[in-house]
Amino acid sequence: MKLVTIEYRGRRSAAVVIARGYVALDILNEEKRSDWPTDMKKLVESGDASWYRAGGKTILENMSRALIVAPDEARETGETYETAD
């Protein structure tokens, strides 16, 4: 899993990199009523990535196009965090 901070559409959020672009966690929180940290440091400190290995990767890859930020709409900023999938 690769986590980055992106700037897009006048916003800034931590995001998961997927094949089609990014799943910005602020959009995910709004649409799915979830509560993922949108700050990279807080997200990494929250720790557990087991959800990603237990099917989360497939769920993110199959997200509705409306929930995905295309690569040409975003700019990666700050640090990148990667885990071994």
Residue frames as qw, qx, qy, qz and C-alpha x, y, z in Angstrom:
[[0.000, 0.893, 0.451, 0.000, 0.00, 0.00, 0.00],
 [0.409, 0.152, 0.002, 0.900, 1.29, 3.45, -0.87],
 [0.143, -0.856, -0.452, 0.206, 0.01, 6.46, 1.05],
 [0.381, 0.217, 0.102, 0.893, 0.66, 10.01, -0.09],
 [0.062, 0.671, 0.374, -0.637, -0.61, 13.48, 0.64],
 [0.340, 0.394, 0.560, 0.644, -2.22, 15.10, -2.37],
 [0.136, 0.464, 0.159, -0.861, -3.41, 18.56, -3.25],
 [0.095, 0.290, 0.803, 0.512, -6.41, 18.54, -5.57],
 [0.156, -0.676, -0.569, -0.441, -9.41, 20.75, -6.34],
 [0.139, -0.691, 0.170, -0.689, -8.28, 23.27, -3.72],
 [0.827, -0.506, 0.062, -0.236, -8.08, 20.59, -1.04],
 [0.232, 0.551, -0.775, 0.205, -5.32, 18.64, 0.70],
 [0.867, -0.274, 0.192, -0.370, -5.68, 15.09, 2.04],
 [0.334, -0.348, 0.871, 0.092, -3.89, 11.85, 2.69],
 [0.784, 0.350, -0.149, -0.491, -4.70, 9.37, -0.07],
 [0.734, -0.145, 0.652, 0.125, -4.16, 5.76, -1.04],
 [0.230, 0.510, -0.579, -0.594, -2.53, 5.29, -4.43],
 [0.751, 0.213, 0.612, -0.129, -4.43, 2.88, -6.69],
 [0.532, 0.133, 0.621, 0.560, -4.03, 1.92, -10.34],
 [0.215, 0.733, 0.514, 0.391, -6.52, 4.58, -11.52],
 [0.048, 0.730, -0.078, 0.677, -5.20, 7.42, -9.37],
 [0.102, 0.181, -0.659, 0.723, -5.89, 8.22, -5.73],
 [0.447, -0.640, -0.603, -0.160, -8.57, 7.51, -3.16],
 [0.046, 0.463, -0.308, 0.830, -8.48, 10.72, -1.12],
 [0.284, -0.266, -0.847, 0.362, -9.45, 9.94, 2.44],
 [0.179, 0.234, 0.295, -0.909, -11.43, 13.15, 2.87],
 [0.538, 0.090, -0.435, -0.716, -13.68, 12.14, -0.03],
 [0.480, -0.085, -0.873, -0.008, -13.93, 8.59, 1.31],
 [0.092, -0.212, -0.685, 0.690, -14.92, 9.92, 4.75],
 [0.355, 0.196, 0.033, -0.913, -17.60, 12.18, 3.25],
 [0.597, 0.111, -0.542, -0.581, -19.13, 9.54, 1.00],
 [0.648, -0.086, -0.757, 0.000, -18.86, 6.48, 3.25],
 [0.531, -0.740, 0.024, -0.412, -19.29, 8.28, 6.60],
 [0.863, -0.091, -0.310, 0.388, -15.97, 6.88, 7.76],
 [0.332, -0.940, 0.076, 0.004, -13.46, 8.58, 10.03],
 [0.851, 0.102, -0.007, 0.516, -10.00, 7.95, 8.54],
 [0.318, -0.725, 0.056, 0.608, -7.35, 10.54, 9.47],
 [0.599, 0.771, 0.165, 0.139, -6.71, 12.82, 6.50],
 [0.068, -0.894, 0.443, -0.019, -3.37, 13.99, 7.87],
 [0.753, 0.366, -0.544, 0.058, -0.53, 11.66, 6.80],
 [0.107, 0.405, -0.737, 0.531, 1.23, 11.70, 10.18],
 [0.587, -0.131, 0.471, -0.646, -1.97, 10.85, 12.07],
 [0.886, 0.231, -0.192, -0.352, -2.86, 8.19, 9.51],
 [0.609, 0.385, -0.661, 0.209, 0.50, 6.44, 9.82],
 [0.087, -0.328, 0.692, -0.637, 0.43, 6.74, 13.60],
 [0.765, -0.089, 0.138, -0.622, -3.03, 5.11, 13.66],
 [0.373, -0.437, 0.818, -0.032, -1.15, 1.98, 12.69],
 [0.610, 0.076, 0.787, -0.060, -3.16, -0.98, 11.53],
 [0.360, 0.436, -0.477, -0.673, -3.03, -1.66, 7.78],
 [0.287, 0.010, 0.958, -0.005, -4.43, -5.20, 8.12],
 [0.530, 0.574, 0.421, -0.461, -7.73, -3.99, 6.59],
 [0.363, 0.685, -0.414, -0.478, -5.86, -3.35, 3.35],
 [0.069, 0.319, -0.933, -0.150, -4.46, -6.88, 3.15],
 [0.265, 0.231, 0.895, -0.273, -7.81, -8.36, 4.20],
 [0.303, 0.598, 0.715, 0.198, -9.69, -7.11, 1.14],
 [0.023, -0.830, -0.166, 0.532, -9.32, -3.36, 1.42],
 [0.195, -0.365, 0.554, 0.722, -7.07, -3.19, -1.61],
 [0.132, 0.325, 0.841, 0.411, -9.76, -4.77, -3.81],
 [0.002, 0.798, 0.558, -0.228, -12.44, -2.49, -2.38],
 [0.115, -0.731, 0.106, 0.665, -10.34, 0.61, -3.12],
 [0.186, -0.163, 0.705, 0.664, -9.47, -0.55, -6.64],
 [0.028, 0.448, 0.829, 0.334, -13.20, -1.04, -7.34],
 [0.003, -0.538, -0.389, 0.748, -14.33, 2.32, -5.96],
 [0.392, 0.809, 0.438, -0.003, -16.76, 4.36, -7.97],
 [0.524, 0.411, 0.143, 0.732, -15.08, 6.72, -10.40],
 [0.175, -0.863, -0.154, -0.447, -16.70, 9.60, -8.47],
 [0.688, -0.721, 0.062, 0.058, -14.57, 8.73, -5.43],
 [0.808, -0.067, 0.195, 0.552, -11.27, 8.60, -7.29],
 [0.030, 0.906, -0.157, -0.391, -9.01, 11.56, -7.95],
 [0.844, 0.496, 0.040, 0.199, -7.36, 11.13, -11.36],
 [0.727, -0.223, 0.039, 0.648, -3.55, 11.47, -11.50],
 [0.327, 0.388, 0.223, 0.832, -3.78, 14.60, -13.66],
 [0.313, -0.797, -0.286, -0.430, -6.04, 16.29, -11.07],
 [0.698, -0.713, -0.018, 0.070, -3.64, 15.94, -8.14],
 [0.389, 0.691, -0.488, 0.364, -0.16, 16.80, -7.06],
 [0.825, -0.328, -0.387, 0.249, 1.66, 14.66, -4.51],
 [0.012, -0.812, 0.295, -0.503, 3.12, 16.70, -1.67],
 [0.557, -0.611, 0.457, -0.328, 5.16, 15.83, 1.38],
 [0.198, -0.392, 0.898, -0.001, 6.29, 12.37, 2.32],
 [0.754, 0.081, -0.491, -0.429, 5.23, 9.00, 0.97],
 [0.495, -0.342, 0.726, -0.333, 4.56, 5.98, 3.15],
 [0.698, 0.224, -0.571, -0.369, 4.66, 2.45, 1.73],
 [0.689, -0.311, 0.598, -0.268, 3.94, -0.93, 3.25],
 [0.068, 0.216, -0.924, -0.310, 4.79, -4.33, 1.86],
 [0.730, 0.000, -0.078, -0.679, 1.50, -5.73, 0.60]]
